[in-house]
Amino acid sequence: MTTAQTDEPRKPLRLWPGVVAAVLLLLVRFVIPIVVPETMMFGVMGGLVGVLAVVVWWLFFSRALWSERVGAIVLMIVAAFATSRIIHKSIAGGMMGMMFPIYAIPVLSLALVAWAVASRRLADAPRRASMVATILLACGVFTLLRTGGITGEGDSDFHWRWTPTPEQRLLAQAQAGTEKETESAAIPPSPAAAPVETPRPNPTNISDQPTAPAAKSPEKSRADPAGAKTGADWSGFRGPERDGIIRGVRIETDWSRSKPVELWRRPIGPGWSSFAVHGNLIYTQEQRGDDEVVSCYNLTTGAPVWRHRDAVRFYESNGGAGPRGTPTVSNGRVYAFGATGILNALDARDGAVVWSRNAASDTHTKIPGWGFASSPLVVGDVVIVATAGMLAAYDVATGHPRWQGPAGRGGYSSPQLATIDGVAQILLLNGEGAISVAPADGTLLWKHEWPGVPILQPARTSDGGVLITTGDMGGGVGMRRLAVAHGPTGWTAEERWTSSGLKPYFNDFVVHKGHAFGFDGSILACIDLTDGKRKWKGGRYGHGQLIMLPDQDLLLVLSEEGELALVAAASDQFTELARFPAIEGKTWNHPVLVGDVLLVRNGQEMVAFRLSPARR
């Protein structure tokens, strides 16, 4: 009597198709995106094709025993599911919850092929034992990792799970009393080196009524209804006009003989806020443990002056922890909008709370996936923020709600003041397109539909056009020029052209001499504003930021890797004039130039440089 066999006799494995598929998978998914970062998304899609090729080979062409073919696939599924329950929260939530499968499935596929090649001459028992060990090891390595977020191209910043984050190191230094106040030996420490701490209001108690005004009220607003200057050197997000343009400044462009001089460098908590500057004080936002912080530092030394704390913490895996918006300084006050919806009006001198609101509660808006990212805009006697596609205005003196704009789908753009046909209006890009409302009461003036995920600011052309952008989950979609006019029947906003020649996502673009300069993905580009056609594309700076010095036809670029570069703002060709390493780590924050002092920061440190003036 013989025993029935469930497996066919052992045959030599057919390895070459699997090896070819694995090599292609390795190249497309991991190697090429390192060399050419902007191919990361294509690498992810190509990697899925490579994984499918490996699975098809293993199941139908490998000649392995059927118990091994099916058993390996089942074991990989079970191991991946079990691992997903114990990986670090940053990986579990990364890439909208898809980070672990996006990385683990290709790694498991490569491990399967490597095991098949290495174990081809082993007996059945050790062969199967080594298969189990290989699959568990390939999954288990992910339990040892955390991620510091993703880059603009979608790559992940992996670290060992047990290594402290920059924020944890900063908190440990602060607790031990060893946090550096300034690292410049040439500059004496500020007398305000010990910062003044203002109270941490409970965010659940500030949504119904604003706090009482401070004992000393700030001076009355000197701003006219169109938002005239308030005396700040750099009033907030992207400068006084929110256009990233700095007029009246000329700098030395030969950095080989006159490079930027570091004034000070100090650690800072995570967040993607930029700076507001007034006199010798700078204002920004950061996260410090369980507290969202509005911070004031000394411009000359970098020493802390005061900090205001709110007992809230925003975190998402892609961008990390911390607030996104930039404070606005106006008439003796600092207005700051946090990632969870807290809007603070603080005394600019000492951080005392004038009033505080919860704009998320006021507008019944859920915290969006990347947090509230709007920077407050002060126009006349109101301060306006965007709560994920909806505008909300508050009285600057009391914090009482004044009006709410029309509801719209989510977005991460900030309100923008513009004067069109002599009429002051507030523009906002949201998930439905572009809207314009009256500053006095939020009445809708006009609307243009272009669905997407907008992040950037709208811009004006010299002849009165409006430039808008949007994006999707894959990045920037393009740029559109609108012709906005006020006629007898009301406002109209008509499309003149839509261009894919410049596709900024969350990175600046600026307008200069009939052209737009900005980031097309991770590469700089220039388009003609008459027709939207691209003039040039060049220079890899990741998903960085830039500002314009029009007096010199010059772009000052801060790369995603923390390098400074000078690029000619010319329409004929791309020309890089200088490059200089400035800061360590992923850098998405907008740079600020006040006089000859350049401020840069990211989620772990901030630095001030002095730029030499241009030789006459």
Buried (B, 14 or more C-beta within 10 A) or exposed (E): EEEEEEEEEEEEBEBEBBBBBBBBBBBBBBEBBEEBBBBBBBBBEBBBBBBEBBBBBBBEEBEBBEEBBEBBBEBBEEBBEEBBEEBBEBBBBBBEEEBBBBBBBBBBBBBBBBBBEEBEEEEEEEBBEBBBEBBBEBBBBBBEBBBBBBBBBBEBBBBEBEEEBBBEBBBEEBEEEEBEBBBBEEBEBBEBBEBBBBBBBEBEEBBEEBBEBBEEEBEEBEBEEBBEEBBBBBBBBBBBBBBBBBEEBBBBBEBEEBBBEBBBBBBBBBBBBBBBBBEEBBBBBBBBBEBBBBBBBBBBBBBBBBBBBBBBBBBBBBBBBBBBBBBBBBBBBBBBBBBBBBBBBBBBBBBBBBBBBBBBBBBEBEBBEBBBBBBBBBBBBBBBBBBBBBBBBBBBBBBEBBBBBBEBBBBBBBBBBBEBEEBBBBBBBBBBBBBBBBBBEBEEBBBBEBEBBBBBBBBBBEEEBBBBBBBEEEBBBBBBBBBBBBEEEEBEBEEBBEBEBBBBBBBBBBBBEEBBBBBBBBBBBBBBBBEBEBBBBEBBBBBBBBBBBBEBEBBBBBBBBBBBBBBBBBBEEBEBBBBEEBBBBBBBBBBBBBBBBBBBBBBBBBBBBEBBEBEE
